[in-house]
Amino acid sequence: MQQETSKPFLQPFTVPEKSEFDILIVDDEFVNRFLLKDILEQDGYRTHEANNGIEAIDAAVHRKTDLILMDIMMPDMDGYETCRRLKEDPRTDNIPVIFVTALTDTENLVKGFAVGAEDYLGKPIKEGEVRARVQTHLKLKAAMDKISLYNEELEKVVAESSRELIRTERQAAFGQLIQGIVHNLKGPLTTIRGSSQACRSTLKMIRNEIEPGGDSPLPDISKVAKLTDGAIKAIDLAETASGRLTEMINSLMSKSSADQSSKPERLDLNSIIRSELAFLEGDLHFKHHIKKNIDLTTKPIPILAIAPELAQVFNNMISNAIDAMHGNADQTISISTTLNNHYAWLSITDTGGGIAPENINKIFDPFFTTKPKHDDSNPSPKGPIGTGLGLYMCLRSIKALNGDILVESKKGEGTTFNIKIPLAGPIEIS
């Protein structure tokens, strides 16, 4: 069977045939339009015409137009105003405009370039000059269109790559934390097993005490009561442990379900944070050695986001904060949420060593990191290691929500990351 060949991501650039270009001729004089139309169509271009500026704008918006040749002196709306409006409209701002005019003094040239014109053709028109200028600007237009297409395709590739990196990092973090959570599961299981064994032994003792034929014809009520209290305590202990076990399992199931989401949905920012904090408790260092100051708004904060991506942003920020405090005696993370000007704000502050001023503007650059990297030249780095992609992906994810991440840091005093996310809708204000 013949193997299917994949289409290359970037096709080589070639200039389209002249017949594929459509040129708009704008002039209130029929003779001028006719002369330009005759030259261009003999050269193989398609043309269409407009008598004035209003017709020109309408034609450029509603018909494929690759280049505009336009007179300046026209009634009602002159060429300057027409060009200005075309350049202000995103539907037509990339169409090159060449003024065809007798006004070729410096003042008029400067005015034309100021409103966005690309070039001038003097009157009376010269056939060779028209062909040369038109061909040059159409080649430039074709090249710019191709670059724009390349950029769009590249953005899609980068976005998908970033999503894949986020998914990969999320899975790695999930795998690492699952080990801690499994370790924590052993505690409740051991408690349940010990309580069950204690309860069984106690019940046997109670049965021996109340069964006929024992050492005493009547059971010792006080001893039975004491044994019963012990059995009840064992049952209570087992119930508490099973409840904790259920919470852990529910947390795992909730995270697994949430991480399947791939479409933006209305979420409560505070719920995402609480869920992640509960999940991070599976890391014993985070649970026992990191002091947490949590101050979340009492009411839900509605935002529109993809749950696992937002969770990973929070997870990355917390991991960065922990790494920044590595080796410090005081390891405190402060987390708060607030509302301000139709935005939700999430602040994460650590008591680490802070960020050097010369690095503040670099920390979101891809592959920039002040942490040692694990590679062949440094196979066993001391302390936390980094790839330089964590904060880069965090900023991309938040920018995709039309938000931003702001940084405040003082060397030796710690760092605060302020994450700004648009609210998804109206909220209750008490």
N, C-alpha and C positions, 0 to 999 in steps of 0.2 A: 504494500500500500504506500502511496506517495506521501511523504511527510509534509505536513502543512508548514509553510514558512510564515513566521510572524512579521507583521508590518514594523519597519523601523520606527523608533520613537520620533526622531527628527528627520524629516525628509530633506534632501538637498534643495537649496534655493535656486529656482529658475524664474526668469522674467516671463510673465504670461505673453501670449500673442497679442498684437495690437488690437485685433478684433474683439478681445475680451475686455478692453478698457472702454468706459463710457464717459465722455467729456461734456460738461454743461457749459454752454456759451450764453453769457448774459450781457445784453446790450439793447438799448431802446431804439437803435437804428438798425433797420433790416439789412442794409447794405453791408454793415460791419459784421453782422452775424453770418451773412451769406459767404463773405470772403473767408472767414475763419472756418466755417463748416466745410467749404469746398477743399481747403488745404488739408484739414484733418481727415476727412472721409477719403480723399485720394491716397492718404498715407495709411489707410486701413482701420482708423478708429471709428467707433460709434459715437454719435453726438445727439444731444437734445438741447432745446433752446428755452430761454426765458426773456421776456421783454423788460422786466424791472426786478428790483430787489425782492419784493414780496413773492413774485412768481419763482424767483431763484431759490428762496428758502424752502418753499413748498416742494419744488422739484427735487432739491437735494435731500429732503427728508423722505420723500415717498418713492424715489427712483434711485437705483444703483448709480452712484456718481463717484468717479475716481479722481476727477480734476475739474476745477472751475476756472474758466477764462472770463473775466468780468470787467466791464467798463466802470469808471469811477463816476463820471457825470451822468446821472440818471434822475428823472423826476421822482418826486415823493420820497424815495429812499435811495440815497446815493450808495456808491460802492463801499465806502468806508463803513457806514452803518450796517450794510448787508453783511460784510465780512465779519464785523464785530459780533453780530448775532449768530452767524454760522459757527464761529469759534467758541461761543458761550454754550452752544447746544451740544451735549454729549453725543447726540446722534450724527452730528456733522462736523465735529471739531477736528477730526483727523483728515478731512478732505483738503488737499492743498489748493490755495487760491492764487492765481496769477492775474494781476491787474493789467488790463490792456488800455493804455491811456496816453494822451499827449502831455499830461502833467508829470514830467520827469525831473523837475527841479528837486533839490535836496529836501526842502521842507515837506513836499508831498510824498517823496520816497519814505522819509522817516515816519510820517503819519500813517502811511500804508503798512509798513512793517509793525508799527505799534499796535494796529488792530488785528494783526495776525497773518497778513499776506506773506506768501513765500517768495514771490518774485514779481517782476514787472516786464511787460512787453510794450515798447514804445510805438506810437502811431506817427506816421503811417506804418502799418505792419510789414515786416519782411518775412517772406515765406520760409527761408532757411532758418532764421532765428526762431520762428514759431515752432518748427519741427524739432529743433535742438532743445529748446526750453521745455517743451511738452514731454519729449522723450526722457529728459533728465529727471523731471519731477515725477513722472509715472514710475520710473525705475525706483526712485526713492520711496514712493508711496507703496509699491509692491514689497520692497524690502522691509519697511516699517510694519506693514500688515503681517508679514511672515514672522517678524520678531515678536509682535504682539501675540500671534498664535503660539509661537514657541513658549512665550512666557506663561500663557494660559495652561498649556500642556505641562510645563514644568511645575507650575503651582499645583496641578492635580497630582503629579508624581510625588512632589515633596509632601503634600498633605497626606497622601496615602502612606508614604514612607513614615511620616511622623506618627500616624495612627498605628501603624504596625509596630513601631518602636515603643509606643505607649502600651500596646497590648502585650508585647514581649516583656517590657519592664514590669507591667502589672502581674503577669504570670510568674515572673521570677520573685517578685515581692510576696506574692501569694504563697508560692512554694516555700520560701524562707520562713514566713510567719506560720505556715501550717505546721511546721516542725515544732515551733514553740507551743502552738495551741494543742497539738497532740500530746506534748509533754505535760501541759496543764490538765489535759483530760485524765491523766493517770491519778491526779490528786483526788478528784471527786469519786472516781471508780474505786480507788483504794479505801476511801472513807465509807462508801456504800457497802463494799465487801466486808470491811471490819465491823460495821454496824450490824449487818445481817448476821454475822457469826456471833457477835455479842448478844444480839436479840435471841438467836436460836438457843444459846447456852442458858440464857436467863429464863426462857420459857420452859426449858427442860427442868430447871431447878424449881420453878413454880409448880410444874406438874408433879414432880416428886414430892413437893411439900403438901399438895392437896390430895394426892392419891391415898386411899385407905391402905393400911398395913405398914405405914411408916413408923418411925421411932415414937411419934406422938399420935394418940388417937384423934386429936383435933389439930388442924393446921395452925401454924403460928401466923396470926393475921398481920402483925407488924412486919414480920419477915417477908410475907407475901406482898405487902404493900411496897416495901422497900425494893424488892425484886421487880415489881410491876413498874415502879418509877424508873428503874434502870432500863427496862425494856422500852418504855416510852421515850426516854432520852435517846436511846439508840435509834429508834424509829425516826425521831425528829432530826437527828443528825443525818441519817440516810436521806430523808426527804429534802433537807437543805442542800446536800451534795447533789442529789438528782436534779434539783432545780437549777443549780449552777451548771450542771452537765447539759441540761436542756437549753440554757441560754447560749452556751458555747456552740452547740449543734445548730441552733436557730441562726446564730451569727454567721456561721459558715455557709448555711443554706442561703441566707439573705445575700451575702457577698457574692456567692456563686450565681444567684439569680440576677442580681444587679449588674454584674459584670457581663451579662449577655446583651445588655441594652446597647444599641448602636445608633439610636435616633434621639434628637433633642426632645426633652419632655419637661413638663412643669415639675420642679423639685423644690424641696425645702432645704436651703443651705444648712440650717442648723441640724437637720436630721442626717444629712450627709456627714457632717463633722462628727456628730455623736456616734454614728455607725462606724466611721473610720477609727475613732478613738477606742471604741470597744474592740474592734478588730486588732488594733495595734497592741492591746493588752496581751495578746499572745506572745509578744516579744518580752521576755522576762526582764531584760535590761530596761526597756521602756516602762514596764509595769512597776519595777521596784527601785530603780535608780534615777529616774527622771521626775522631777517635781513638776506638776502641771497646775497652772492657774487658768481656769476656764471661765469665761464670762460671755455667755451667748444671750442674745435678745430673748425676752420671754415669749414673744410671738413668732410664728413661723416667718421665714424670709423666702418668698417665692421667686425663683429664678428659672430660666429656660436653659437647660444644659443636657449633656450626655452623662449619665450618672458615673460610669466607670472612669471616664476621662477626668471629670471633676474630682472624683475620689483619688485618682492617681496624682493630680496636681497637689492636693492636700498631703498625700502620702510622701511625695517627693520633698515638699517643703519641710515636713516634720523630720524626714531623714537628713536633710541638709542641716537643720537646726541641731540635731543630735550629733552629727559629724563635727559641726562647728564648736561644740562644747566638749569634744573628746579630750579626756585627761583633766578637765576642770573639776575643782572641788564642788562648785555650785553649778548644777546642771538643771536649769529651770526653763520651761517653755510656757509662755503666756499666749493664750488663744482667745480672741474676742471677735464678736460680730456686731456691726452697727448699721444703721440706715442713714443715708444722707443724699439729698438731691436725686431721687429716683435710682439710686445705686445701693447695692449691698456691698459692705466692706468687711473683709476678713483679714484680721491682723494676726501675724505669727511672729513672736519675739523670742529670741534666745539670749542666753548669757555667755555666748562664745566670745572669741577674740575680736570679732568685728571684721569688716572688709577694708582693705587698704584703699585710700581715696583713688589711687591710680587704677584700681581694678573695678570700681563701681560701675563704670560704663561698659565693662567687658563681660560681666558675669552671665549675661543672657546670650552672648555670642556662642554659636555652635562650636563644640570641642574645646572651649576655654574652661580650665579648671585650675584651682590652686592646690588641689589634692594630688597626691602621687598617683600615677597610672600604673596598672598592672600590665607589664609587657616583658619581652625577652630581656631587656636591659635592666629591668627592675622587677624580678619575679616575686619578691617577698617584701613589698613596701610596708612600712610601719604606719599604723593608724588607718583611718578611712581612705578608700581609693575612689576615684571618680572617672567618668568618661567625658564630662563637659557637655552632656546632652540633656541632663535632668531639667535645669532651669530653662534651657532653650525650648524644650517641649512644653514646659509649664506655660511659658509666655505665649507660645503659639496657640495652645488650647484656650487660654483666657482671651487672647485677641480674637479668636474665632467666635467668642461670645460677645464681641464688641466691648470687651473690658480691657483692663490693664493691670500691670503689677508695678508698684512703686517701692523703692528701697530706701531705708534710712539706716545708717550704720556709723558707729564711732569705734575707732580702733581701740581694742581693749575693753569695750563696754557692751558689745553685742550688736545684734542686727534685728531690724523689724522689716518684714515683707508685708505690704498692704495690697491686698488683692481686691480689685474693683470690678463688680459684675452688675450689669443692668438688671433691674427688677423686672419680673415677668408680668406684673399686673398690679392692680390696686391692692393695698394692704390695710388692715385695721389699725387705726391709730387711737390709742386710749387717751 
